[in-house]
Amino acid sequence: MGVAQRPFRVSLRVGDVQAATEFYRGLGFEEVGLVPDPGGRTVFAILQRGDVHLCVDALVGLPFPDTEREQRVRQGPRGLGVVIGIEVDDLEATYAYCRETGCEITREPMDEAWGDRVFECVDPFGYVWEFSRPIAEKAGWPLSGRAGSAAPERPRAAAPAAAAPTSPPAPRRASSPRRCGTRSCSASPRAPPARRPGSSTRRWRGTAIRRAPSIGWKRSSTGPSSLSRCATAAARTRSWPR
């Protein structure tokens, strides 16, 4: 007879399938299928609890490939790092049953912060089980996420403080004269130098050319400050037509 598959299945390897089947029945599982070997010994069993199928496989007698992993499974320990958790209606009765059947209690029943009362044990076949049931809401322990319970209201962040009014910018200070070499410079435009009497100024290719009295047009190589030297050294300065 075929067995309808469930959405979630857990398979456990044990040395005695019949004894494991009887133990797991006490945890609320129902037997839905058995597979015996030619000698009549049960080597495979299927149990069901709600939407979960618990498959119990024999260590010897099933056609598992003889790999290194399979050899380690047979040697044991088995189930390391795995915890099987189920929710029960009567946690105290389940706790008493596990103690009577030889389970090793690794955590006594205690109320947890998420709203469950939990205990943990290792069954006679080396697998860890965690049994829990919901408890009533306690002060500071809201049952968030459960039906009929509301999550605690988160504190609202304080409103940001109003920004202080900013003062108007200070008036800019008047610029003071600064020193450029040996002369004083100010922000105001510099007045053009006074022209000497009897002289006139022309420009040739951006260079100031002044006409001194009784002297032809001379090119000033050093600017207006050299006009006096221009008059005394006219012979050494290139003459330009008037």
Long-range contacts (C-beta under 8 A, 24 or more apart in sequence): 1-33, 3-32, 3-33, 3-46, 5-53, 6-48, 6-51, 6-52, 6-53, 7-51, 8-51, 8-52, 8-53, 9-52, 9-53, 9-54, 9-55, 10-52, 10-53, 10-54, 10-55, 10-84, 11-55, 11-56, 11-57, 12-54, 12-55, 12-56, 12-57, 12-78, 12-79, 12-125, 12-127, 13-57, 13-58, 13-59, 13-73, 13-78, 14-56, 14-57, 14-58, 14-59, 14-125, 15-58, 15-59, 15-125, 17-41, 17-42, 17-43, 17-44, 17-45, 17-56, 17-57, 17-58, 18-42, 18-45, 19-124, 20-45, 20-56, 20-125, 21-45, 21-47, 21-56, 23-101, 23-123, 23-124, 23-125, 24-54, 24-56, 26-97, 26-101, 27-86, 27-88, 27-94, 27-97, 27-129, 28-86, 28-88, 29-54, 37-61, 49-86, 52-86, 76-126, 77-126, 78-125, 78-126, 78-127, 79-126, 79-127, 79-128, 82-127, 82-128, 83-120, 83-128, 83-129, 83-130, 84-127, 84-128, 84-129, 84-130, 85-129, 85-130, 85-131, 85-132, 86-129, 86-130, 86-131, 86-132, 87-116, 87-131, 87-132, 87-133, 87-134, 88-131, 88-132, 88-133, 89-133, 90-133, 91-117, 91-119, 91-131, 91-132, 91-133, 94-131, 95-119, 95-131, 98-123, 98-129, 98-131, 103-129, 111-135, 111-138, 111-141, 113-141, 114-141, 115-141, 115-142, 115-143, 115-144, 115-146, 193-224, 196-227, 199-227, 204-240, 209-240, 211-242, 216-240, 216-241, 216-242, 217-241, 217-242
